[in-house]
Amino acid sequence: MHACLDDMKAVDVVEIDLVGRTSIADSMIIASGTSARHVGSVADRITQKLKDAGHGRVRVEGVPACDWVLIDAGDVIVHVFRPEVRGFYNLEKMWGADRPVERAAV
């Protein structure tokens, strides 16, 4: 995944390990594009790579505006932002290392 993001010139790529923190995915990748067009191109390429890798049904949201594109491939979630939108939502802080661990139901 990182190689694809590097090839597409995505900026500030961060991967967050979600194992033990939530049941929604195992990892989250956050990256920025330099413009709405770049965000859309990066998202298209990532979506195709995930499908080619056998991730089955990949859900994509946010493509018309391309301010923030969410790609949900089940065990991995990819967010591609325009820089100012990324700064506003600050997902790295929300999901970073200081986030409490989800407790298993007993």
N, C-alpha and C positions, 0 to 999 in steps of 0.2 A: 504494500500500500504506500509506504513511504517513497519507494522508488518512483511510483506513478506521480505522486505529488511533487517530487523533485523535478521529474521530467516536464511537468506542466507549470513549473515555476511558481508553485504555491508558496506563500510566505508564512513565516512563524508557525510551523507545524508543531503541534503538541499532541502527545498521546497520553491518555489518562487510563490507568488500570482500574477497572470497576469491579473486579472479582472481590466478593465479600462485602461490597458497598451497596449494591443494588442488584435486583434480578432482571433489570431491563436489558442489560448487555454485559459483555466481558470487558470491552474496551471502547473508549471514545477517542476519536481523532478530531482535532480542531485545527483548521487552517484558514488562511486568508487569501483572497484574490485581490488584484489591484484595481478592478473595476467590476461592474455588474456583468459585463461580457466575459471577463476572465473567470469570475465565480461560476458562471454557467458552463463554460468550457471545462473547467476543472471538475465540476460535479458530473457532467456528462461522461468524462473519461473514467472517473472513479466508479460510477454506476456500471459502465460497461465492463471494467476490470472485475468488479464483484460478481457480476453475472457470469463472466467467463470462468471465474474461479469456482463456480458451482454454488454460490450463495442463494440460488433459487430466486424467490420473489423478493426483489429489492424495492422498498418503498421510498419515493422521493417527494419532498414537499418544498415549495418556495421557488420553483423554477421560473414562473412568469416574471417576478420582480428581480430575482437573483441578488437580493440584498443578503439573504441568509438561506442557504440550501441545506436541508436536512436529508441525509441518506441513511436509511435504517435497513441494515442487512442482517438483523437478528442478533448475532453475537458481537457485531461491531456497528457503531453509530459514527457517522462522519458528518461534521458540520463544516461548511465552507461559507465564510463571511466576507463582506466588504469590511475593511479595517474599522471604520467608525461604528458599524453595527456590532462588530465583535467587541469593541471596547464598551459599548453600552450594556450588552448582556453579560459580559464577563463570565462566561461559563467555566473558565479555568478556576476562578475563585470558588464558584458554586460546587464544582466537582473535584477540587484539588485535594491534596493530602490531608488537610485539616477537617475534611467532611467526616462526620461520624459514620461508623460501620453499621450497616443494617443488621439487625438481630434476626436470627432464624426463629420462626414460629415453633412453639413447643406444644 
